[in-house]
């Protein structure tokens, strides 16, 4: 079975799209970074280092210091698929992030996005 191409894409190549999507809706890069740090456990410095290294999506999540236990509370549809039903763990992590960025762009309050 071949891996989906998103796995080998560099996280840094997609990151600007997350920021652009948020900024088009009046949100900020800082909020995007906060979401990524909440989800993965990276510090801001670690996140910036991963972006600089052009690390793949697969390795970005594999090397995440502490995936947030509350991420399993993320529900809903992204790209036509329910995130809670995705069986492959790395794809699920990627879609969790997509869903959080979507919520940010839709104007949802940060404390709701971060499942507080």
MOPAC internal coordinates of N, CA, C and O (Angstrom, degrees):
PM7 1SCF
backbone

  N    0.0000 0     0.00 0     0.00 0    0    0    0
  C    1.4575 1     0.00 0     0.00 0    1    0    0
  C    1.5374 1   109.32 1     0.00 0    2    1    0
  O    1.2310 1   120.57 1   -50.35 1    3    2    1
  N    1.3179 1   116.51 1   129.65 1    3    2    1
  C    1.4594 1   119.50 1   179.77 1    5    3    2
  C    1.5264 1   109.82 1   -86.77 1    6    5    3
  O    1.2310 1   121.59 1   -32.71 1    7    6    5
  N    1.3130 1   114.56 1   147.29 1    7    6    5
  C    1.4604 1   120.31 1   179.71 1    9    7    6
  C    1.5207 1   109.85 1   -76.31 1   10    9    7
  O    1.2310 1   121.05 1   -30.07 1   11   10    9
  N    1.3030 1   115.59 1   149.93 1   11   10    9
  C    1.4602 1   121.37 1   173.97 1   13   11   10
  C    1.5258 1   107.71 1   -62.43 1   14   13   11
  O    1.2310 1   119.86 1   -35.67 1   15   14   13
  N    1.3173 1   117.88 1   144.33 1   15   14   13
  C    1.4631 1   120.03 1  -175.42 1   17   15   14
  C    1.5272 1   114.00 1   -65.85 1   18   17   15
  O    1.2310 1   120.18 1   159.26 1   19   18   17
  N    1.3275 1   117.27 1   -20.74 1   19   18   17
  C    1.4735 1   119.41 1   177.80 1   21   19   18
  C    1.5316 1   110.85 1   -60.03 1   22   21   19
  O    1.2310 1   120.05 1   149.06 1   23   22   21
  N    1.3296 1   117.50 1   -30.94 1   23   22   21
  C    1.4688 1   121.50 1  -177.70 1   25   23   22
  C    1.5233 1   111.83 1   -60.15 1   26   25   23
  O    1.2310 1   121.10 1   141.54 1   27   26   25
  N    1.3304 1   115.50 1   -38.46 1   27   26   25
  C    1.4672 1   119.26 1  -175.16 1   29   27   26
  C    1.5287 1   112.42 1   -93.47 1   30   29   27
  O    1.2310 1   120.22 1   169.10 1   31   30   29
  N    1.3259 1   117.18 1   -10.90 1   31   30   29
  C    1.4676 1   119.34 1   177.01 1   33   31   30
  C    1.5174 1   108.90 1   -66.33 1   34   33   31
  O    1.2310 1   120.79 1   -33.03 1   35   34   33
  N    1.3288 1   116.10 1   146.97 1   35   34   33
  C    1.4614 1   117.48 1   178.45 1   37   35   34
  C    1.5296 1   108.91 1   -74.97 1   38   37   35
  O    1.2310 1   121.42 1   -40.68 1   39   38   37
  N    1.3072 1   114.89 1   139.32 1   39   38   37
  C    1.4573 1   120.36 1   177.72 1   41   39   38
  C    1.5224 1   109.53 1   -59.00 1   42   41   39
  O    1.2310 1   120.61 1   143.06 1   43   42   41
  N    1.3294 1   116.45 1   -36.94 1   43   42   41
  C    1.4631 1   121.74 1  -178.73 1   45   43   42
  C    1.5269 1   112.42 1   -63.92 1   46   45   43
  O    1.2310 1   120.05 1   154.43 1   47   46   45
  N    1.3326 1   117.51 1   -25.57 1   47   46   45
  C    1.4697 1   119.50 1   179.95 1   49   47   46
  C    1.5306 1   111.56 1   -76.67 1   50   49   47
  O    1.2310 1   119.67 1   156.34 1   51   50   49
  N    1.3117 1   118.24 1   -23.66 1   51   50   49
  C    1.4639 1   122.28 1  -178.92 1   53   51   50
  C    1.5398 1   111.09 1   -97.16 1   54   53   51
  O    1.2310 1   120.61 1   150.35 1   55   54   53
  N    1.3127 1   116.44 1   -29.65 1   55   54   53
  C    1.4668 1   122.28 1  -177.75 1   57   55   54
  C    1.5390 1   113.20 1   -49.11 1   58   57   55
  O    1.2310 1   119.04 1   133.31 1   59   58   57
  N    1.3585 1   119.44 1   -46.69 1   59   58   57
  C    1.4753 1   118.34 1   179.61 1   61   59   58
  C    1.5303 1   113.09 1   -60.20 1   62   61   59
  O    1.2310 1   120.28 1   151.70 1   63   62   61
  N    1.3292 1   117.08 1   -28.30 1   63   62   61
  C    1.4616 1   120.41 1   177.85 1   65   63   62
  C    1.5287 1   110.70 1   -69.58 1   66   65   63
  O    1.2310 1   120.50 1   142.77 1   67   66   65
  N    1.3367 1   116.65 1   -37.23 1   67   66   65
  C    1.4727 1   120.39 1   175.39 1   69   67   66
  C    1.5337 1   109.29 1   -61.40 1   70   69   67
  O    1.2310 1   120.88 1   133.72 1   71   70   69
  N    1.3291 1   115.92 1   -46.28 1   71   70   69
  C    1.4664 1   121.35 1  -178.17 1   73   71   70
  C    1.5324 1   110.22 1   -63.96 1   74   73   71
  O    1.2310 1   120.51 1   134.08 1   75   74   73
  N    1.3267 1   116.63 1   -45.92 1   75   74   73
  C    1.4660 1   120.94 1   179.70 1   77   75   74
  C    1.5212 1   111.11 1   -60.55 1   78   77   75
  O    1.2310 1   120.69 1   135.49 1   79   78   77
  N    1.3298 1   116.28 1   -44.51 1   79   78   77
  C    1.4679 1   120.91 1   179.93 1   81   79   78
  C    1.5344 1   109.79 1   -58.85 1   82   81   79
  O    1.2310 1   120.54 1   136.35 1   83   82   81
  N    1.3185 1   116.57 1   -43.65 1   83   82   81
  C    1.4712 1   121.20 1  -179.89 1   85   83   82
  C    1.5316 1   110.83 1   -67.53 1   86   85   83
  O    1.2310 1   120.56 1   133.02 1   87   86   85
  N    1.3329 1   116.54 1   -46.98 1   87   86   85
  C    1.4699 1   120.42 1  -175.73 1   89   87   86
  C    1.5316 1   112.45 1   -66.01 1   90   89   87
  O    1.2310 1   120.47 1   147.53 1   91   90   89
  N    1.3387 1   116.70 1   -32.47 1   91   90   89
  C    1.4758 1   120.00 1   177.27 1   93   91   90
  C    1.5184 1   110.95 1   -61.29 1   94   93   91
  O    1.2310 1   120.68 1   154.24 1   95   94   93
  N    1.3245 1   116.31 1   -25.76 1   95   94   93
  C    1.4613 1   121.62 1  -178.60 1   97   95   94
  C    1.5286 1   112.06 1  -103.67 1   98   97   95
  O    1.2310 1   120.68 1  -162.92 1   99   98   97
  N    1.3369 1   116.31 1    17.08 1   99   98   97
  C    1.4650 1   120.03 1   175.72 1  101   99   98
  C    1.5164 1   114.82 1    81.89 1  102  101   99
  O    1.2310 1   119.95 1  -167.12 1  103  102  101
  N    1.3157 1   117.70 1    12.88 1  103  102  101
  C    1.4692 1   121.09 1   176.65 1  105  103  102
  C    1.5252 1   108.50 1   -98.62 1  106  105  103
  O    1.2310 1   120.07 1    -0.93 1  107  106  105
  N    1.3325 1   117.48 1   179.07 1  107  106  105
  C    1.4677 1   119.49 1  -171.67 1  109  107  106
  C    1.5338 1   112.91 1  -123.14 1  110  109  107
  O    1.2310 1   121.85 1   -18.35 1  111  110  109
  N    1.3307 1   114.06 1   161.65 1  111  110  109
  C    1.4643 1   121.78 1   173.78 1  113  111  110
  C    1.5279 1   109.00 1   -60.26 1  114  113  111
  O    1.2310 1   120.35 1   141.66 1  115  114  113
  N    1.3267 1   116.94 1   -38.34 1  115  114  113
  C    1.4751 1   120.87 1   179.30 1  117  115  114
  C    1.5203 1   110.94 1   -59.49 1  118  117  115
  O    1.2310 1   120.22 1   142.22 1  119  118  117
  N    1.3350 1   117.19 1   -37.78 1  119  118  117
  C    1.4638 1   120.45 1   178.56 1  121  119  118
  C    1.5328 1   110.66 1   -69.73 1  122  121  119
  O    1.2310 1   120.37 1   140.74 1  123  122  121
  N    1.3300 1   116.89 1   -39.26 1  123  122  121
  C    1.4722 1   120.38 1   175.85 1  125  123  122
  C    1.5238 1   109.31 1   -59.79 1  126  125  123
  O    1.2310 1   120.71 1   132.65 1  127  126  125
  N    1.3393 1   116.25 1   -47.35 1  127  126  125
  C    1.4654 1   120.70 1   179.58 1  129  127  126
  C    1.5275 1   111.34 1   -60.92 1  130  129  127
  O    1.2310 1   120.74 1   139.57 1  131  130  129
  N    1.3306 1   116.18 1   -40.43 1  131  130  129
  C    1.4772 1   120.30 1   179.57 1  133  131  130
  C    1.5304 1   110.22 1   -61.14 1  134  133  131
  O    1.2310 1   120.50 1   137.28 1  135  134  133
  N    1.3249 1   116.64 1   -42.72 1  135  134  133
  C    1.4718 1   121.21 1   178.33 1  137  135  134
  C    1.5236 1   110.13 1   -61.84 1  138  137  135
  O    1.2310 1   120.33 1   133.31 1  139  138  137
  N    1.3198 1   116.98 1   -46.69 1  139  138  137
  C    1.4662 1   120.83 1  -178.81 1  141  139  138
  C    1.5286 1   110.38 1   -63.25 1  142  141  139
  O    1.2310 1   120.37 1   137.29 1  143  142  141
  N    1.3283 1   116.90 1   -42.71 1  143  142  141
  C    1.4765 1   120.39 1   178.71 1  145  143  142
  C    1.5221 1   110.40 1   -64.11 1  146  145  143
  O    1.2310 1   120.02 1   138.04 1  147  146  145
  N    1.3443 1   117.57 1   -41.96 1  147  146  145
  C    1.4726 1   121.11 1   178.79 1  149  147  146
  C    1.5191 1   110.72 1   -60.53 1  150  149  147
  O    1.2310 1   120.64 1   135.60 1  151  150  149
  N    1.3353 1   116.38 1   -44.40 1  151  150  149
  C    1.4564 1   121.10 1  -176.29 1  153  151  150
  C    1.5202 1   112.74 1   -69.21 1  154  153  151
  O    1.2310 1   120.43 1   140.62 1  155  154  153
  N    1.3256 1   116.79 1   -39.38 1  155  154  153
  C    1.4689 1   121.15 1  -168.89 1  157  155  154
  C    1.5225 1   115.95 1  -106.47 1  158  157  155
  O    1.2310 1   120.19 1   158.05 1  159  158  157
  N    1.3138 1   117.24 1   -21.95 1  159  158  157
  C    1.4595 1   119.70 1  -176.40 1  161  159  158
  C    1.5207 1   114.21 1    86.11 1  162  161  159
  O    1.2310 1   120.25 1  -179.45 1  163  162  161
  N    1.3244 1   117.12 1     0.55 1  163  162  161
  C    1.4733 1   119.19 1   176.00 1  165  163  162
  C    1.5240 1   109.06 1   -67.44 1  166  165  163
  O    1.2310 1   120.67 1   -34.57 1  167  166  165
  N    1.3318 1   116.33 1   145.43 1  167  166  165
  C    1.4643 1   120.42 1   168.77 1  169  167  166
  C    1.5342 1   106.56 1   -79.38 1  170  169  167
  O    1.2310 1   120.05 1    -9.77 1  171  170  169
  N    1.3248 1   117.50 1   170.23 1  171  170  169
  C    1.4623 1   119.73 1   178.54 1  173  171  170
  C    1.5352 1   110.38 1   -60.64 1  174  173  171
  O    1.2310 1   120.69 1   138.25 1  175  174  173
  N    1.3344 1   116.29 1   -41.75 1  175  174  173
  C    1.4654 1   120.82 1   179.21 1  177  175  174
  C    1.5238 1   112.04 1   -63.66 1  178  177  175
  O    1.2310 1   120.58 1   138.05 1  179  178  177
  N    1.3345 1   116.50 1   -41.95 1  179  178  177
  C    1.4693 1   120.90 1   178.62 1  181  179  178
  C    1.5246 1   110.85 1   -65.73 1  182  181  179
  O    1.2310 1   120.80 1   140.16 1  183  182  181
  N    1.3321 1   116.07 1   -39.84 1  183  182  181
  C    1.4639 1   120.47 1   178.05 1  185  183  182
  C    1.5260 1   110.25 1   -61.34 1  186  185  183
  O    1.2310 1   120.76 1   132.87 1  187  186  185
  N    1.3256 1   116.16 1   -47.13 1  187  186  185
  C    1.4614 1   120.37 1   179.84 1  189  187  186
  C    1.5256 1   111.47 1   -63.16 1  190  189  187
  O    1.2310 1   120.38 1   143.23 1  191  190  189
  N    1.3341 1   116.87 1   -36.77 1  191  190  189
  C    1.4706 1   120.88 1   177.88 1  193  191  190
  C    1.5311 1   110.69 1   -65.35 1  194  193  191
  O    1.2310 1   120.32 1   138.93 1  195  194  193
  N    1.3226 1   116.99 1   -41.07 1  195  194  193
  C    1.4697 1   120.77 1   178.66 1  197  195  194
  C    1.5308 1   110.21 1   -64.36 1  198  197  195
  O    1.2310 1   120.61 1   140.00 1  199  198  197
  N    1.3213 1   116.45 1   -40.00 1  199  198  197
  C    1.4673 1   120.22 1   178.10 1  201  199  198
  C    1.5271 1   110.26 1   -63.05 1  202  201  199
  O    1.2310 1   121.03 1   137.67 1  203  202  201
  N    1.3081 1   115.63 1   -42.33 1  203  202  201
  C    1.4666 1   120.57 1  -179.52 1  205  203  202
  C    1.5250 1   112.21 1   -65.38 1  206  205  203
  O    1.2310 1   120.77 1   144.11 1  207  206  205
  N    1.3326 1   116.13 1   -35.89 1  207  206  205
  C    1.4784 1   120.91 1  -179.20 1  209  207  206
  C    1.5214 1   112.89 1   -74.64 1  210  209  207
  O    1.2310 1   120.36 1   171.34 1  211  210  209
  N    1.3314 1   116.91 1    -8.66 1  211  210  209
  C    1.4736 1   121.15 1  -178.63 1  213  211  210
  C    1.5335 1   111.03 1    58.41 1  214  213  211
  O    1.2310 1   120.93 1  -141.26 1  215  214  213
  N    1.3110 1   115.83 1    38.74 1  215  214  213
  C    1.4654 1   122.55 1  -177.81 1  217  215  214
  C    1.5343 1   110.57 1   -65.31 1  218  217  215
  O    1.2310 1   120.23 1   -32.45 1  219  218  217
  N    1.3236 1   117.17 1   147.55 1  219  218  217
  C    1.4703 1   121.23 1   178.86 1  221  219  218
  C    1.5253 1   110.03 1   -70.45 1  222  221  219
  O    1.2310 1   121.11 1   -21.28 1  223  222  221
  N    1.3435 1   115.47 1   158.72 1  223  222  221
  C    1.4649 1   120.22 1   175.13 1  225  223  222
  C    1.5223 1   110.17 1   -55.44 1  226  225  223
  O    1.2310 1   120.86 1   134.59 1  227  226  225
  N    1.3204 1   115.96 1   -45.41 1  227  226  225
  C    1.4623 1   120.56 1  -177.71 1  229  227  226
  C    1.5274 1   110.58 1   -57.68 1  230  229  227
  O    1.2310 1   120.25 1   132.34 1  231  230  229
  N    1.3336 1   117.12 1   -47.66 1  231  230  229
  C    1.4687 1   120.45 1  -179.94 1  233  231  230
  C    1.5235 1   112.09 1   -72.27 1  234  233  231
  O    1.2310 1   120.37 1   148.26 1  235  234  233
  N    1.3306 1   116.89 1   -31.74 1  235  234  233
  C    1.4560 1   120.17 1   178.14 1  237  235  234
  C    1.5304 1   109.97 1   -57.19 1  238  237  235
  O    1.2310 1   120.61 1   134.30 1  239  238  237
  N    1.3243 1   116.44 1   -45.70 1  239  238  237
  C    1.4670 1   119.64 1   179.37 1  241  239  238
  C    1.5267 1   111.92 1   -78.53 1  242  241  239
  O    1.2310 1   119.99 1   144.85 1  243  242  241
  N    1.3186 1   117.62 1   -35.15 1  243  242  241
  C    1.4741 1   120.73 1   178.86 1  245  243  242
  C    1.5270 1   111.24 1   -63.25 1  246  245  243
  O    1.2310 1   120.37 1   145.78 1  247  246  245
  N    1.3283 1   116.89 1   -34.22 1  247  246  245
  C    1.4645 1   121.41 1  -178.16 1  249  247  246
  C    1.5306 1   113.32 1   -93.72 1  250  249  247
  O    1.2310 1   120.32 1  -178.74 1  251  250  249
  N    1.3139 1   116.98 1     1.26 1  251  250  249
  C    1.4697 1   119.99 1  -179.18 1  253  251  250
  C    1.5253 1   109.70 1   -57.54 1  254  253  251
  O    1.2310 1   120.54 1   -49.78 1  255  254  253
  N    1.3332 1   116.58 1   130.22 1  255  254  253
  C    1.4711 1   119.99 1  -176.39 1  257  255  254
  C    1.5255 1   113.86 1   -59.81 1  258  257  255
  O    1.2310 1   120.20 1   138.10 1  259  258  257
  N    1.3448 1   117.23 1   -41.90 1  259  258  257
  C    1.4661 1   119.86 1  -174.52 1  261  259  258
  C    1.5235 1   109.13 1  -158.19 1  262  261  259
  O    1.2310 1   120.38 1   -84.89 1  263  262  261
  N    1.3301 1   116.87 1    95.11 1  263  262  261
  C    1.4598 1   119.26 1   177.22 1  265  263  262
  C    1.5317 1   108.24 1   -64.07 1  266  265  263
  O    1.2310 1   120.79 1   -48.60 1  267  266  265
  N    1.3151 1   116.09 1   131.40 1  267  266  265
  C    1.4587 1   121.81 1  -174.62 1  269  267  266
  C    1.5339 1   111.05 1   -66.15 1  270  269  267
  O    1.2310 1   120.77 1   -53.12 1  271  270  269
  N    1.3153 1   116.14 1   126.88 1  271  270  269
  C    1.4697 1   121.08 1  -179.21 1  273  271  270
  C    1.5322 1   111.37 1   -61.38 1  274  273  271
  O    1.2310 1   120.03 1   150.04 1  275  274  273
  N    1.3254 1   117.54 1   -29.96 1  275  274  273
  C    1.4643 1   121.67 1  -178.84 1  277  275  274
  C    1.5306 1   113.04 1   -74.17 1  278  277  275
  O    1.2310 1   119.99 1   174.95 1  279  278  277
  N    1.3293 1   117.62 1    -5.05 1  279  278  277
  C    1.4747 1   119.52 1  -179.43 1  281  279  278
  C    1.5207 1   111.53 1   -63.72 1  282  281  279
  O    1.2310 1   120.17 1   157.71 1  283  282  281
  N    1.3310 1   117.29 1   -22.29 1  283  282  281
  C    1.4691 1   119.91 1   178.74 1  285  283  282
  C    1.5359 1   111.60 1   -69.84 1  286  285  283
  O    1.2310 1   120.57 1   169.12 1  287  286  285
  N    1.3384 1   116.51 1   -10.88 1  287  286  285
  C    1.4658 1   120.78 1   176.31 1  289  287  286
  C    1.5266 1   111.26 1   -80.72 1  290  289  287
  O    1.2310 1   120.24 1   171.13 1  291  290  289
  N    1.3231 1   117.15 1    -8.87 1  291  290  289
  C    1.4641 1   121.35 1   179.62 1  293  291  290
  C    1.5190 1   108.00 1   -74.25 1  294  293  291
  O    1.2310 1   121.25 1   -60.00 1  295  294  293
  N    1.3218 1   115.22 1   120.00 1  295  294  293
  C    1.4668 1   121.40 1  -178.27 1  297  295  294
  C    1.5194 1   108.52 1  -127.89 1  298  297  295
  O    1.2310 1   121.17 1   -18.57 1  299  298  297
  N    1.3184 1   115.36 1   161.43 1  299  298  297
  C    1.4559 1   119.40 1   174.37 1  301  299  298
  C    1.5101 1   112.29 1   124.48 1  302  301  299
  O    1.2310 1   121.98 1     3.72 1  303  302  301
  N    1.3382 1   113.81 1  -176.28 1  303  302  301
  C    1.4594 1   120.82 1  -174.46 1  305  303  302
  C    1.5150 1   110.07 1  -107.95 1  306  305  303
  O    1.2310 1   120.98 1   -45.94 1  307  306  305
  N    1.3072 1   115.74 1   134.06 1  307  306  305
  C    1.4649 1   122.25 1   173.29 1  309  307  306
  C    1.5207 1   106.71 1  -137.11 1  310  309  307
  O    1.2310 1   120.47 1   -48.97 1  311  310  309
  N    1.3036 1   116.71 1   131.03 1  311  310  309
  C    1.4753 1   121.71 1  -176.89 1  313  311  310
  C    1.5303 1   111.49 1    54.52 1  314  313  311
  O    1.2310 1   120.70 1  -144.65 1  315  314  313
  N    1.3278 1   116.26 1    35.35 1  315  314  313
  C    1.4532 1   120.87 1   176.68 1  317  315  314
  C    1.5184 1   115.73 1    77.40 1  318  317  315
  O    1.2310 1   120.52 1  -172.16 1  319  318  317
  N    1.3312 1   116.61 1     7.84 1  319  318  317
  C    1.4673 1   120.67 1  -177.29 1  321  319  318
  C    1.5332 1   109.34 1  -126.51 1  322  321  319
  O    1.2310 1   120.67 1   -42.18 1  323  322  321
  N    1.3233 1   116.32 1   137.82 1  323  322  321
  C    1.4757 1   120.03 1   175.63 1  325  323  322
  C    1.5171 1   109.19 1   -71.28 1  326  325  323
  O    1.2310 1   120.19 1   -56.84 1  327  326  325
  N    1.3404 1   117.25 1   123.16 1  327  326  325
  C    1.4643 1   119.90 1  -177.07 1  329  327  326
  C    1.5226 1   112.40 1   -61.84 1  330  329  327
  O    1.2310 1   120.49 1   146.10 1  331  330  329
  N    1.3221 1   116.67 1   -33.90 1  331  330  329
  C    1.4637 1   119.32 1  -178.32 1  333  331  330
  C    1.5312 1   112.54 1   -71.57 1  334  333  331
  O    1.2310 1   120.12 1   165.08 1  335  334  333
  N    1.3399 1   117.37 1   -14.92 1  335  334  333
  C    1.4690 1   121.43 1  -179.32 1  337  335  334
  C    1.5283 1   114.04 1   -97.02 1  338  337  335
  O    1.2310 1   120.23 1   175.61 1  339  338  337
  N    1.3212 1   117.16 1    -4.39 1  339  338  337
  C    1.4702 1   119.82 1  -178.70 1  341  339  338
  C    1.5277 1   108.65 1   -71.92 1  342  341  339
  O    1.2310 1   120.71 1   -55.66 1  343  342  341
  N    1.3235 1   116.25 1   124.34 1  343  342  341
  C    1.4638 1   120.18 1  -174.87 1  345  343  342
  C    1.5272 1   113.23 1   -86.40 1  346  345  343
  O    1.2310 1   119.92 1   146.31 1  347  346  345
  N    1.3281 1   117.75 1   -33.69 1  347  346  345
  C    1.4662 1   120.79 1  -177.60 1  349  347  346
  C    1.5354 1   107.66 1   -76.95 1  350  349  347
  O    1.2310 1   120.52 1   -57.83 1  351  350  349
  N    1.3197 1   116.61 1   122.17 1  351  350  349
  C    1.4654 1   120.74 1  -169.62 1  353  351  350
  C    1.5344 1   114.20 1   -63.50 1  354  353  351
  O    1.2310 1   119.67 1   137.32 1  355  354  353
  N    1.3249 1   118.24 1   -42.68 1  355  354  353
  C    1.4628 1   118.96 1  -178.83 1  357  355  354
  C    1.5230 1   110.71 1   -66.07 1  358  357  355
  O    1.2310 1   120.29 1   137.64 1  359  358  357
  N    1.3211 1   117.05 1   -42.36 1  359  358  357
  C    1.4638 1   120.29 1   177.94 1  361  359  358
  C    1.5251 1   110.22 1   -62.20 1  362  361  359
  O    1.2310 1   120.61 1   141.47 1  363  362  361
  N    1.3324 1   116.43 1   -38.53 1  363  362  361
  C    1.4542 1   119.59 1   178.43 1  365  363  362
  C    1.5283 1   111.00 1   -63.09 1  366  365  363
  O    1.2310 1   119.98 1   138.43 1  367  366  365
  N    1.3363 1   117.65 1   -41.57 1  367  366  365
  C    1.4718 1   121.14 1   178.64 1  369  367  366
  C    1.5286 1   110.22 1   -61.98 1  370  369  367
  O    1.2310 1   120.67 1   137.10 1  371  370  369
  N    1.3320 1   116.33 1   -42.90 1  371  370  369
  C    1.4705 1   121.04 1   179.47 1  373  371  370
  C    1.5264 1   109.70 1   -61.93 1  374  373  371
  O    1.2310 1   120.73 1   135.62 1  375  374  373
  N    1.3104 1   116.21 1   -44.38 1  375  374  373
  C    1.4688 1   120.23 1  -178.92 1  377  375  374
  C    1.5279 1   112.19 1   -70.99 1  378  377  375
  O    1.2310 1   120.04 1   148.56 1  379  378  377
  N    1.3390 1   117.53 1   -31.44 1  379  378  377
  C    1.4685 1   119.60 1   172.46 1  381  379  378
  C    1.5257 1   109.07 1   -57.83 1  382  381  379
  O    1.2310 1   120.73 1   132.55 1  383  382  381
  N    1.3315 1   116.21 1   -47.45 1  383  382  381
  C    1.4604 1   120.29 1  -179.63 1  385  383  382
  C    1.5301 1   110.26 1   -62.39 1  386  385  383
  O    1.2310 1   120.24 1   135.03 1  387  386  385
  N    1.3268 1   117.14 1   -44.97 1  387  386  385
  C    1.4655 1   120.50 1   177.68 1  389  387  386
  C    1.5229 1   111.10 1   -56.02 1  390  389  387
  O    1.2310 1   120.90 1   135.91 1  391  390  389
  N    1.3172 1   115.89 1   -44.09 1  391  390  389
  C    1.4681 1   121.60 1  -178.29 1  393  391  390
  C    1.5324 1   110.78 1   -64.34 1  394  393  391
  O    1.2310 1   120.25 1   137.85 1  395  394  393
  N    1.3246 1   117.13 1   -42.15 1  395  394  393
  C    1.4656 1   120.32 1   179.46 1  397  395  394
  C    1.5216 1   111.38 1   -64.39 1  398  397  395
  O    1.2310 1   120.28 1   138.28 1  399  398  397
  N    1.3319 1   117.06 1   -41.72 1  399  398  397
  C    1.4629 1   121.15 1   178.48 1  401  399  398
  C    1.5396 1   109.64 1   -65.05 1  402  401  399
  O    1.2310 1   120.83 1   141.10 1  403  402  401
  N    1.3209 1   116.02 1   -38.90 1  403  402  401
  C    1.4674 1   121.73 1   175.69 1  405  403  402
  C    1.5310 1   110.70 1   -58.56 1  406  405  403
  O    1.2310 1   120.78 1   133.01 1  407  406  405
  N    1.3194 1   116.11 1   -46.99 1  407  406  405
  C    1.4615 1   120.95 1   179.96 1  409  407  406
  C    1.5283 1   110.87 1   -61.86 1  410  409  407
  O    1.2310 1   120.70 1   139.85 1  411  410  409
  N    1.3293 1   116.27 1   -40.15 1  411  410  409
  C    1.4667 1   121.31 1   177.84 1  413  411  410
  C    1.5291 1   109.62 1   -60.94 1  414  413  411
  O    1.2310 1   120.67 1   132.01 1  415  414  413
  N    1.3246 1   116.32 1   -47.99 1  415  414  413
  C    1.4638 1   121.59 1  -178.66 1  417  415  414
  C    1.5343 1   111.86 1   -65.17 1  418  417  415
  O    1.2310 1   120.65 1   154.06 1  419  418  417
  N    1.3262 1   116.35 1   -25.94 1  419  418  417
  C    1.4655 1   119.74 1   179.25 1  421  419  418
  C    1.5230 1   112.39 1   -85.42 1  422  421  419
  O    1.2310 1   120.47 1  -177.41 1  423  422  421
  N    1.3269 1   116.71 1     2.59 1  423  422  421
  C    1.4537 1   120.18 1   174.34 1  425  423  422
  C    1.5259 1   116.31 1    89.55 1  426  425  423
  O    1.2310 1   120.51 1  -170.10 1  427  426  425
  N    1.3024 1   116.63 1     9.90 1  427  426  425
  C    1.4652 1   120.84 1  -179.74 1  429  427  426
  C    1.5418 1   109.03 1   -64.67 1  430  429  427
  O    1.2310 1   120.53 1   -34.60 1  431  430  429
  N    1.3108 1   116.59 1   145.40 1  431  430  429
  C    1.4682 1   121.95 1   179.50 1  433  431  430
  C    1.5281 1   109.86 1   -66.63 1  434  433  431
  O    1.2310 1   121.28 1   -37.08 1  435  434  433
  N    1.3273 1   115.15 1   142.92 1  435  434  433
  C    1.4691 1   121.13 1  -177.14 1  437  435  434
  C    1.5287 1   112.35 1   -55.46 1  438  437  435
  O    1.2310 1   119.82 1   137.61 1  439  438  437
  N    1.3485 1   117.94 1   -42.39 1  439  438  437
  C    1.4761 1   119.12 1  -178.01 1  441  439  438
  C    1.5270 1   111.33 1   -64.91 1  442  441  439
  O    1.2310 1   119.78 1   151.37 1  443  442  441
  N    1.3212 1   118.03 1   -28.63 1  443  442  441
  C    1.4694 1   121.32 1   175.61 1  445  443  442
  C    1.5241 1   110.56 1   -74.55 1  446  445  443
  O    1.2310 1   120.85 1   137.54 1  447  446  445
  N    1.3373 1   115.97 1   -42.46 1  447  446  445
  C    1.4711 1   120.77 1   179.24 1  449  447  446
  C    1.5360 1   109.40 1   -59.68 1  450  449  447
  O    1.2310 1   120.77 1   136.78 1  451  450  449
  N    1.3308 1   116.14 1   -43.22 1  451  450  449
  C    1.4634 1   121.21 1  -176.87 1  453  451  450
  C    1.5320 1   112.51 1   -84.56 1  454  453  451
  O    1.2310 1   120.98 1  -167.31 1  455  454  453
  N    1.3341 1   115.73 1    12.69 1  455  454  453
  C    1.4638 1   122.62 1   173.86 1  457  455  454
  C    1.5253 1   112.79 1    53.54 1  458  457  455
  O    1.2310 1   120.54 1  -136.92 1  459  458  457
  N    1.3253 1   116.57 1    43.08 1  459  458  457
  C    1.4759 1   120.53 1   178.21 1  461  459  458
  C    1.5151 1   111.09 1   -89.58 1  462  461  459
  O    1.2310 1   120.10 1   180.00 1  463  462  461

